[in-house]
Amino acid sequence: MQKGSFLSLLLRGFRTTALPTAGAYALLLAIVSLGGGIVTVTLTPFWVGTIGVVVLFSICTFAAAALIAFRANQSASPRVRVGKQMPGPNAYVLCLLDSSPMFAVGMAVSFFDTDQNGFEVQVGIGEVVSIQENGLIQVALALPASGYEEVVNKIANNEKRILETIRVKPFVSAA
């Protein structure tokens, strides 16, 4: 602890030689008043460099996380490549989708068709059954929306126009 006025200590602290010479004084970083005396907190060039590297690493990490989140948000919903009617008492249409990082096995999904006016209309609800090694996603369309059974049949029959306009999204909407 050094005694003296705050201003005199402040002025003394800024009399340093040019950094980063080998004989450079310690860099005065902060002055704190403590119990009537003045305490100076100094950092050597080593610690300034270390803190700088940590701050730079943190900024890069947060920037990378923001970029990943932005790209995931911008990725288009995968399209249905092919559909297949599955037999049985709980008949459903099994669809093979393009690869997408937004899906996980067991996730509930919604199927949307784009009508002639450009509006997306929900045509059914399903579940992700499997994600293949090549990234393609198998989804069961188990619950067609009322009035859209014909669209679901067209998916099962692999009608090209329907397959081009159907999109699968990783959520279930209330519609």
Residue frames as a rotation matrix with the C-alpha (Angstrom) as fourth column:
MET 1
0.577 0.816 0.000 0.00
0.816 -0.577 0.000 0.00
0.000 0.000 -1.000 0.00
GLN 2
-0.573 -0.751 0.329 1.30
0.753 -0.641 -0.151 3.39
0.324 0.161 0.932 -0.95
LYS 3
0.120 0.559 -0.821 0.35
0.732 -0.609 -0.307 6.68
-0.671 -0.564 -0.482 0.69
GLY 4
-0.896 -0.400 -0.193 -0.27
0.206 -0.759 0.618 9.84
-0.394 0.514 0.762 -1.26
SER 5
-0.198 0.861 -0.468 -2.94
-0.579 -0.488 -0.653 11.62
-0.791 0.141 0.596 -3.15
PHE 6
0.385 0.492 0.781 -4.95
0.335 0.714 -0.615 9.83
-0.860 0.499 0.110 -5.76
LEU 7
0.981 0.034 -0.189 -3.89
-0.147 -0.503 -0.852 12.26
-0.124 0.863 -0.489 -8.48
SER 8
0.213 -0.974 -0.071 -0.14
-0.951 -0.223 0.214 12.01
-0.224 0.021 -0.974 -7.72
LEU 9
-0.268 -0.273 0.924 -0.32
-0.209 0.953 0.221 8.21
-0.940 -0.133 -0.313 -7.76
LEU 10
0.684 0.591 0.428 -2.27
0.327 0.276 -0.904 8.26
-0.652 0.758 -0.004 -10.99
LEU 11
0.847 -0.404 -0.346 0.32
-0.531 -0.612 -0.585 10.52
0.025 0.679 -0.733 -12.63
ARG 12
-0.119 -0.924 0.364 3.21
-0.864 0.277 0.421 8.38
-0.489 -0.265 -0.831 -11.32
GLY 13
0.058 0.220 0.974 1.56
0.017 0.975 -0.221 5.21
-0.998 0.029 0.053 -12.64
PHE 14
0.902 0.374 0.213 1.41
0.213 0.042 -0.976 6.45
-0.374 0.926 -0.042 -16.22
ARG 15
0.420 -0.841 -0.341 5.16
-0.894 -0.447 0.002 7.12
-0.154 0.304 -0.940 -16.41
THR 16
0.519 -0.241 0.820 6.05
0.085 0.969 0.230 3.81
-0.851 -0.049 0.523 -18.06
THR 17
-0.559 -0.727 -0.399 8.50
-0.441 -0.147 0.886 3.04
-0.702 0.671 -0.239 -20.80
ALA 18
-0.031 0.551 -0.834 7.30
-0.998 0.033 0.059 1.95
0.060 0.834 0.549 -24.19
LEU 19
0.088 0.151 0.985 5.89
-0.317 0.941 -0.116 -1.56
-0.944 -0.302 0.130 -24.16
PRO 20
0.989 0.150 0.000 6.84
-0.122 0.798 0.590 -4.30
0.088 -0.583 0.807 -25.06
THR 21
0.156 -0.988 -0.005 10.55
-0.586 -0.089 -0.805 -3.65
0.795 0.128 -0.593 -24.34
ALA 22
0.013 -0.219 -0.976 12.23
0.427 0.884 -0.193 -6.15
0.904 -0.414 0.105 -22.03
GLY 23
-0.798 -0.400 -0.452 12.79
0.569 -0.250 -0.784 -3.60
0.200 -0.882 0.427 -19.25
ALA 24
-0.360 0.732 0.578 9.26
-0.102 -0.647 0.756 -2.16
0.928 0.213 0.307 -19.42
TYR 25
-0.866 0.178 0.467 7.57
-0.492 -0.134 -0.860 -1.26
-0.091 -0.975 0.204 -16.18
ALA 26
-0.688 0.714 0.131 4.38
0.674 0.695 -0.251 -3.03
-0.270 -0.084 -0.959 -15.21
LEU 27
-0.664 0.533 0.525 1.29
0.172 -0.574 0.801 -1.57
0.728 0.622 0.289 -16.81
LEU 28
-0.908 0.420 -0.017 -0.97
-0.122 -0.301 -0.946 0.34
-0.402 -0.856 0.324 -14.45
LEU 29
-0.742 0.667 0.066 -4.48
0.417 0.382 0.825 -0.98
0.525 0.640 -0.561 -15.02
ALA 30
0.342 0.928 0.145 -6.63
0.359 -0.271 0.893 0.19
0.868 -0.254 -0.427 -12.14
ILE 31
-0.821 -0.499 0.276 -6.44
-0.050 -0.418 -0.907 2.29
0.568 -0.759 0.318 -9.00
VAL 32
0.179 0.898 -0.402 -8.69
0.413 0.303 0.859 1.42
0.893 -0.320 -0.317 -6.08
SER 33
-0.276 -0.188 0.943 -9.25
-0.697 -0.636 -0.331 3.33
0.662 -0.748 0.044 -2.85
LEU 34
0.307 0.318 -0.897 -9.10
0.281 0.870 0.405 0.93
0.909 -0.376 0.177 0.10
GLY 35
0.570 0.015 -0.821 -9.23
0.811 0.148 0.566 1.85
0.130 -0.989 0.072 3.79
GLY 36
0.852 -0.204 -0.482 -7.82
0.010 -0.914 0.405 5.36
-0.523 -0.350 -0.777 3.43
GLY 37
-0.221 -0.972 -0.081 -4.82
-0.180 -0.041 0.983 4.20
-0.958 0.232 -0.166 1.42
ILE 38
0.460 0.285 -0.841 -4.36
-0.861 -0.086 -0.501 3.72
-0.215 0.955 0.206 -2.30
VAL 39
0.028 -0.391 0.920 -3.82
0.024 0.920 0.391 0.27
-0.999 0.011 0.035 -3.77
THR 40
-0.004 -0.065 -0.998 -2.59
-0.960 -0.281 0.022 -0.10
-0.282 0.958 -0.061 -7.31
VAL 41
0.481 0.171 0.860 -3.37
0.061 0.972 -0.227 -3.14
-0.875 0.161 0.457 -9.35
THR 42
0.017 -0.571 -0.821 -0.79
-0.895 -0.375 0.242 -3.72
-0.446 0.730 -0.517 -12.05
LEU 43
0.833 0.200 0.516 -0.52
0.048 0.902 -0.429 -6.26
-0.551 0.382 0.742 -14.79
THR 44
-0.289 -0.955 -0.060 2.67
-0.178 -0.008 0.984 -7.34
-0.941 0.295 -0.168 -16.50
PRO 45
-0.289 0.142 -0.947 2.74
-0.946 -0.192 0.260 -7.65
-0.145 0.971 0.189 -20.28
PHE 46
-0.979 -0.066 -0.194 2.44
-0.095 0.985 0.143 -11.44
0.181 0.159 -0.971 -19.87
TRP 47
-0.593 0.802 -0.074 -0.94
0.512 0.304 -0.803 -11.11
-0.621 -0.515 -0.591 -18.13
VAL 48
-0.122 0.523 -0.843 -2.17
-0.560 -0.738 -0.377 -8.47
-0.819 0.427 0.383 -20.57
GLY 49
-0.593 -0.177 -0.785 -1.37
-0.788 0.331 0.520 -10.86
0.168 0.927 -0.336 -23.42
THR 50
-0.969 0.237 -0.072 -2.99
0.247 0.938 -0.241 -13.80
0.010 -0.252 -0.968 -21.63
ILE 51
-0.325 0.893 -0.311 -6.17
0.209 -0.253 -0.945 -11.85
-0.922 -0.372 -0.105 -20.94
GLY 52
-0.223 0.191 -0.956 -6.19
-0.822 -0.563 0.080 -10.64
-0.523 0.804 0.283 -24.54
VAL 53
-0.862 -0.134 -0.489 -5.99
-0.403 0.767 0.499 -14.20
0.308 0.628 -0.715 -25.87
VAL 54
-0.788 0.613 -0.061 -8.82
0.512 0.596 -0.619 -15.34
-0.343 -0.519 -0.783 -23.56
VAL 55
-0.140 0.749 -0.648 -11.03
-0.176 -0.663 -0.728 -12.42
-0.974 0.012 0.224 -24.61
LEU 56
-0.406 -0.069 -0.911 -10.29
-0.899 -0.148 0.412 -13.03
-0.163 0.987 -0.002 -28.30
PHE 57
-0.976 0.047 -0.212 -11.05
0.009 0.984 0.177 -16.75
0.217 0.170 -0.961 -27.92
SER 58
-0.547 0.820 -0.170 -14.35
0.438 0.107 -0.893 -15.94
-0.713 -0.563 -0.417 -26.14
ILE 59
-0.114 0.490 -0.864 -15.40
-0.603 -0.725 -0.332 -13.49
-0.789 0.484 0.378 -28.86
CYS 60
-0.647 -0.185 -0.739 -14.61
-0.740 0.385 0.551 -16.05
0.183 0.904 -0.386 -31.59
THR 61
-0.948 0.316 -0.030 -16.55
0.311 0.905 -0.291 -18.78
-0.065 -0.285 -0.956 -29.73
PHE 62
-0.265 0.898 -0.351 -19.65
0.218 -0.299 -0.929 -16.61
-0.939 -0.323 -0.116 -29.34
ALA 63
-0.197 0.144 -0.970 -19.43
-0.841 -0.532 0.092 -15.47
-0.503 0.834 0.226 -32.97
ALA 64
-0.885 -0.161 -0.437 -19.20
-0.382 0.788 0.483 -19.09
0.267 0.594 -0.759 -34.17
ALA 65
-0.749 0.662 -0.021 -22.19
0.512 0.559 -0.652 -20.09
-0.420 -0.499 -0.758 -32.01
ALA 66
-0.100 0.721 -0.686 -24.22
-0.234 -0.687 -0.688 -17.20
-0.967 0.092 0.237 -33.40
LEU 67
-0.440 -0.130 -0.889 -23.31
-0.889 -0.074 0.451 -18.17
-0.125 0.989 -0.083 -36.97
ILE 68
-0.986 0.091 -0.142 -24.30
0.072 0.988 0.133 -21.80
0.153 0.121 -0.981 -36.40
ALA 69
-0.458 0.867 -0.195 -27.63
0.456 0.042 -0.889 -20.74
-0.763 -0.496 -0.415 -34.89
PHE 70
-0.121 0.384 -0.915 -28.27
-0.610 -0.757 -0.237 -18.34
-0.783 0.529 0.326 -37.78
ARG 71
-0.693 -0.201 -0.692 -27.53
-0.705 0.388 0.594 -20.98
0.149 0.899 -0.411 -40.44
ALA 72
-0.913 0.407 -0.007 -29.73
0.393 0.876 -0.281 -23.56
-0.108 -0.260 -0.960 -38.68
ASN 73
-0.236 0.855 -0.462 -32.54
0.178 -0.429 -0.886 -21.04
-0.955 -0.291 -0.051 -38.63
GLN 74
-0.111 0.115 -0.987 -32.12
-0.798 -0.602 0.020 -20.29
-0.592 0.790 0.159 -42.34
SER 75
-0.948 -0.312 0.063 -31.98
-0.217 0.777 0.591 -23.86
-0.233 0.547 -0.804 -43.61
ALA 76
-0.324 0.855 -0.405 -34.96
-0.875 -0.108 0.472 -24.87
0.360 0.507 0.783 -45.71
SER 77
0.177 0.495 0.851 -37.36
-0.684 0.683 -0.255 -27.58
-0.707 -0.537 0.460 -44.65
PRO 78
-0.811 -0.550 0.201 -36.46
-0.259 0.645 0.719 -30.87
-0.525 0.531 -0.665 -46.33
ARG 79
-0.093 0.762 -0.641 -38.57
-0.994 -0.031 0.108 -32.13
0.063 0.647 0.760 -49.21
VAL 80
0.363 0.303 0.881 -40.13
-0.358 0.919 -0.168 -35.57
-0.860 -0.254 0.442 -49.51
ARG 81
-0.618 -0.642 -0.453 -38.14
-0.700 0.186 0.690 -37.71
-0.359 0.743 -0.564 -51.95
VAL 82
-0.609 0.415 -0.676 -40.46
-0.232 0.721 0.653 -40.70
0.758 0.554 -0.343 -51.99
GLY 83
-0.254 0.608 0.753 -43.54
-0.952 -0.021 -0.305 -41.98
-0.170 -0.794 0.584 -50.17
LYS 84
-0.734 0.007 -0.679 -44.72
-0.203 0.952 0.230 -45.51
0.648 0.307 -0.697 -49.49
GLN 85
0.244 0.894 0.376 -48.06
-0.826 -0.011 0.563 -46.76
0.507 -0.448 0.736 -48.14
MET 86
-0.856 -0.509 0.093 -47.50
-0.462 0.673 -0.578 -49.11
0.232 -0.537 -0.811 -45.20
PRO 87
-0.123 0.859 -0.497 -50.10
-0.144 0.480 0.866 -51.87
0.982 0.178 0.065 -44.73
GLY 88
-0.770 -0.113 -0.629 -51.75
0.515 0.472 -0.715 -52.88
0.377 -0.874 -0.305 -41.49
PRO 89
0.165 0.916 -0.367 -54.44
0.972 -0.088 0.218 -51.77
0.167 -0.392 -0.905 -39.06
ASN 90
0.493 -0.088 -0.865 -52.59
0.319 -0.908 0.274 -48.49
-0.809 -0.411 -0.420 -38.36
ALA 91
0.335 -0.346 0.876 -51.88
0.942 0.091 -0.324 -47.71
0.032 0.934 0.357 -42.00
TYR 92
0.569 -0.244 -0.785 -49.58
0.047 -0.944 0.328 -44.77
-0.821 -0.224 -0.526 -42.55
VAL 93
0.925 -0.339 0.174 -47.40
0.150 -0.096 -0.984 -43.30
0.350 0.936 -0.038 -45.27
LEU 94
0.439 -0.868 -0.233 -43.66
0.560 0.061 0.826 -43.74
-0.702 -0.493 0.513 -44.80
CYS 95
0.987 -0.098 0.124 -41.73
0.027 -0.671 -0.741 -40.85
0.156 0.735 -0.659 -46.37
LEU 96
0.202 -0.976 -0.077 -38.04
0.955 0.179 0.238 -40.48
-0.219 -0.121 0.968 -47.13
LEU 97
0.970 0.161 -0.180 -36.82
0.151 -0.986 -0.068 -36.90
-0.188 0.038 -0.981 -46.66
ASP 98
0.412 -0.860 0.300 -33.67
0.095 -0.287 -0.953 -35.05
0.906 0.422 -0.036 -47.64
SER 99
-0.147 -0.598 -0.788 -31.01
0.909 0.232 -0.346 -34.72
0.390 -0.767 0.509 -44.97
SER 100
0.317 0.225 0.921 -31.44
-0.098 -0.958 0.268 -31.99
0.943 -0.175 -0.282 -42.33
PRO 101
-0.710 -0.652 -0.267 -29.77
0.222 0.152 -0.963 -31.21
0.668 -0.743 0.036 -39.00
MET 102
-0.549 0.552 0.627 -33.09
-0.750 -0.657 -0.078 -30.04
0.369 -0.513 0.775 -37.53
PHE 103
0.482 0.829 -0.283 -34.55
-0.663 0.556 0.502 -33.53
0.573 -0.054 0.817 -37.01
ALA 104
-0.676 -0.601 0.427 -34.08
-0.736 0.518 -0.436 -36.28
0.041 -0.609 -0.792 -34.41
VAL 105
-0.659 0.416 -0.627 -35.55
0.137 0.886 0.443 -39.76
0.740 0.206 -0.641 -34.04
GLY 106
-0.429 0.612 -0.664 -38.90
0.903 0.299 -0.307 -39.72
0.011 -0.732 -0.681 -32.22
MET 107
-0.861 0.055 -0.506 -39.55
0.040 -0.984 -0.176 -36.05
-0.507 -0.172 0.845 -32.99
ALA 108
0.152 0.958 0.245 -43.09
0.697 0.072 -0.714 -35.01
-0.701 0.279 -0.656 -33.95
VAL 109
-0.880 -0.466 -0.098 -43.28
0.219 -0.579 0.786 -33.24
-0.423 0.669 0.611 -37.32
SER 110
0.210 0.935 -0.288 -45.82
-0.012 -0.292 -0.956 -31.44
-0.978 0.204 -0.050 -39.50
PHE 111
-0.526 -0.257 0.811 -46.35
0.766 0.271 0.583 -31.92
-0.370 0.928 0.054 -43.23
PHE 112
0.036 0.493 -0.869 -47.20
-0.084 -0.865 -0.494 -28.84
-0.996 0.090 0.011 -45.32
ASP 113
-0.112 0.013 0.994 -48.29
0.962 0.252 0.106 -28.47
-0.249 0.968 -0.041 -48.93
THR 114
-0.711 -0.116 -0.694 -47.97
-0.010 -0.985 0.175 -25.23
-0.703 0.131 0.698 -50.88
ASP 115
0.218 0.889 0.403 -51.23
0.584 0.212 -0.784 -24.46
-0.782 0.406 -0.473 -52.68
GLN 116
0.127 -0.114 0.985 -51.62
0.979 -0.142 -0.143 -22.74
0.156 0.983 0.093 -56.08
ASN 117
0.842 0.220 0.492 -51.69
0.177 -0.975 0.133 -19.31
0.509 -0.025 -0.860 -54.35
GLY 118
-0.062 -0.982 0.178 -48.40
-0.097 -0.172 -0.980 -19.91
0.993 -0.078 -0.085 -52.53
PHE 119
0.242 0.213 0.947 -49.87
-0.934 -0.214 0.287 -20.54
0.263 -0.953 0.147 -49.05
GLU 120
-0.776 -0.471 -0.419 -48.56
-0.292 0.858 -0.424 -23.42
0.559 -0.207 -0.803 -46.94
VAL 121
0.288 0.918 0.275 -51.35
-0.860 0.121 0.495 -25.63
0.421 -0.379 0.824 -45.63
GLN 122
-0.575 -0.480 0.663 -50.85
-0.753 0.628 -0.198 -28.34
-0.321 -0.613 -0.722 -43.03
VAL 123
0.065 0.577 -0.814 -51.81
-0.805 0.513 0.299 -31.72
0.590 0.636 0.498 -44.48
GLY 124
0.705 0.224 -0.673 -50.74
0.112 0.901 0.418 -34.02
0.700 -0.370 0.610 -41.67
ILE 125
0.431 -0.552 0.713 -48.73
-0.902 -0.256 0.347 -34.87
-0.009 -0.793 -0.609 -38.59
GLY 126
0.728 -0.234 -0.645 -46.09
-0.019 0.933 -0.359 -37.54
0.686 0.273 0.675 -38.26
GLU 127
0.811 -0.506 0.294 -43.03
-0.319 0.038 0.947 -38.77
-0.490 -0.862 -0.130 -36.42
VAL 128
0.156 -0.853 -0.498 -39.36
-0.930 0.042 -0.364 -39.26
0.332 0.520 -0.787 -37.32
VAL 129
0.970 0.244 0.020 -38.85
-0.242 0.942 0.232 -43.03
0.038 -0.230 0.973 -37.42
SER 130
0.509 -0.840 0.190 -35.20
0.696 0.531 0.483 -43.26
-0.507 -0.114 0.855 -38.42
ILE 131
0.714 -0.445 -0.540 -32.23
-0.620 -0.761 -0.193 -41.28
-0.325 0.472 -0.819 -39.65
GLN 132
0.945 -0.309 0.110 -30.17
0.324 0.830 -0.454 -43.35
0.049 0.465 0.884 -42.06
GLU 133
0.230 -0.952 -0.202 -26.36
0.690 0.013 0.723 -43.39
-0.686 -0.306 0.660 -42.17
ASN 134
-0.451 -0.386 0.805 -26.44
0.875 -0.370 0.312 -41.36
0.178 0.845 0.504 -45.38
GLY 135
-0.964 0.019 -0.265 -28.42
0.095 -0.908 -0.409 -38.63
-0.248 -0.419 0.873 -43.56
LEU 136
-0.579 0.815 -0.017 -31.78
-0.248 -0.156 0.956 -39.27
0.777 0.558 0.292 -45.20
ILE 137
-0.834 0.333 0.439 -34.71
-0.491 -0.089 -0.866 -39.16
-0.250 -0.939 0.238 -42.78
GLN 138
-0.677 0.681 -0.279 -37.58
0.365 0.640 0.676 -41.67
0.639 0.355 -0.682 -42.58
VAL 139
-0.864 0.472 0.178 -40.81
-0.460 -0.594 -0.660 -40.08
-0.206 -0.651 0.730 -41.36
ALA 140
-0.691 0.720 0.066 -44.20
0.721 0.681 0.129 -41.72
0.048 0.137 -0.989 -40.79
LEU 141
-0.783 0.583 0.215 -47.15
-0.529 -0.807 0.264 -39.53
0.327 0.093 0.940 -41.81
ALA 142
-0.909 0.329 -0.257 -49.62
0.407 0.833 -0.375 -41.07
0.091 -0.445 -0.891 -39.39
LEU 143
-0.169 0.869 -0.465 -52.38
0.715 -0.216 -0.665 -38.47
-0.678 -0.445 -0.585 -38.97
PRO 144
-0.643 -0.011 0.766 -53.66
0.668 -0.497 0.554 -36.70
0.374 0.868 0.327 -42.10
ALA 145
-0.859 0.403 -0.316 -55.44
-0.164 -0.801 -0.575 -33.39
-0.485 -0.442 0.754 -41.54
SER 146
-0.094 0.914 0.394 -59.16
0.530 0.381 -0.758 -33.58
-0.843 0.138 -0.520 -42.23
GLY 147
0.807 0.467 -0.363 -59.90
-0.094 -0.504 -0.859 -32.84
-0.584 0.727 -0.362 -45.87
TYR 148
0.280 -0.795 -0.538 -56.35
-0.951 -0.305 -0.045 -33.63
-0.128 0.524 -0.842 -47.02
GLU 149
0.303 -0.111 0.947 -56.55
-0.183 0.968 0.172 -37.43
-0.935 -0.225 0.273 -47.25
GLU 150
0.949 0.092 0.300 -56.30
0.272 0.240 -0.932 -37.17
-0.158 0.966 0.203 -51.05
VAL 151
0.609 -0.792 0.054 -53.01
-0.700 -0.567 -0.434 -35.25
0.374 0.227 -0.899 -50.78
VAL 152
0.036 -0.579 0.815 -51.64
-0.798 0.475 0.372 -37.95
-0.602 -0.663 -0.445 -48.45
ASN 153
0.607 0.240 0.758 -52.70
0.190 0.882 -0.431 -40.63
-0.772 0.405 0.489 -50.98
LYS 154
0.959 -0.285 0.014 -50.84
-0.076 -0.302 -0.950 -38.70
0.275 0.910 -0.311 -53.70
ILE 155
0.233 -0.907 0.350 -47.71
-0.972 -0.206 0.114 -38.71
-0.032 -0.366 -0.930 -51.51
ALA 156
0.116 -0.125 0.985 -48.05
-0.351 0.923 0.159 -42.50
-0.929 -0.364 0.063 -51.11
ASN 157
0.749 0.234 0.620 -48.43
0.452 0.503 -0.736 -42.83
-0.485 0.832 0.271 -54.90
ASN 158
-0.204 -0.968 -0.145 -45.33
0.589 -0.240 0.772 -40.64
-0.782 0.073 0.619 -55.48
GLU 159
0.647 0.448 0.617 -47.03
0.762 -0.425 -0.489 -38.04
0.043 0.787 -0.616 -57.64
LYS 160
-0.246 -0.937 0.249 -44.25
0.920 -0.307 -0.245 -35.71
0.306 0.169 0.937 -58.74
ARG 161
-0.115 0.240 0.964 -46.14
0.091 -0.964 0.251 -32.40
0.989 0.117 0.089 -58.35
ILE 162
0.875 0.474 0.096 -47.11
-0.078 -0.058 0.995 -33.23
0.478 -0.878 -0.014 -54.76
LEU 163
0.558 -0.727 -0.400 -43.63
0.829 0.464 0.311 -34.45
-0.041 -0.505 0.862 -53.79
GLU 164
-0.334 -0.706 0.624 -42.16
0.725 -0.615 -0.309 -31.15
0.602 0.350 0.718 -55.07
THR 165
-0.098 0.380 0.920 -44.50
-0.217 -0.910 0.353 -29.02
0.971 -0.165 0.171 -52.95
ILE 166
0.850 0.389 -0.356 -44.60
0.216 0.360 0.908 -31.01
0.481 -0.848 0.222 -49.69
ARG 167
-0.219 -0.887 0.407 -42.30
-0.351 -0.318 -0.881 -29.78
0.910 -0.336 -0.242 -46.91
VAL 168
0.493 0.278 -0.825 -41.78
0.603 0.574 0.554 -31.33
0.627 -0.770 0.115 -43.48
LYS 169
0.054 -0.409 0.911 -41.13
-0.423 -0.836 -0.350 -29.05
0.904 -0.367 -0.218 -40.52
PRO 170
-0.523 -0.428 -0.737 -39.72
0.364 0.669 -0.648 -30.03
0.771 -0.607 -0.194 -37.10
PHE 171
-0.924 0.343 0.168 -42.72
-0.307 -0.404 -0.862 -28.98
-0.228 -0.848 0.479 -35.02
VAL 172
-0.518 0.849 0.105 -46.42
0.833 0.473 0.288 -29.73
0.194 0.237 -0.952 -34.64
SER 173
-0.932 0.263 0.250 -48.72
-0.269 -0.963 0.009 -26.80
0.243 -0.059 0.968 -35.16
ALA 174
-0.693 0.698 0.181 -52.23
-0.087 0.168 -0.982 -26.56
-0.715 -0.696 -0.056 -33.76
ALA 175
-0.363 0.591 -0.721 -53.94
-0.913 -0.382 0.147 -26.40
-0.188 0.711 0.677 -37.15
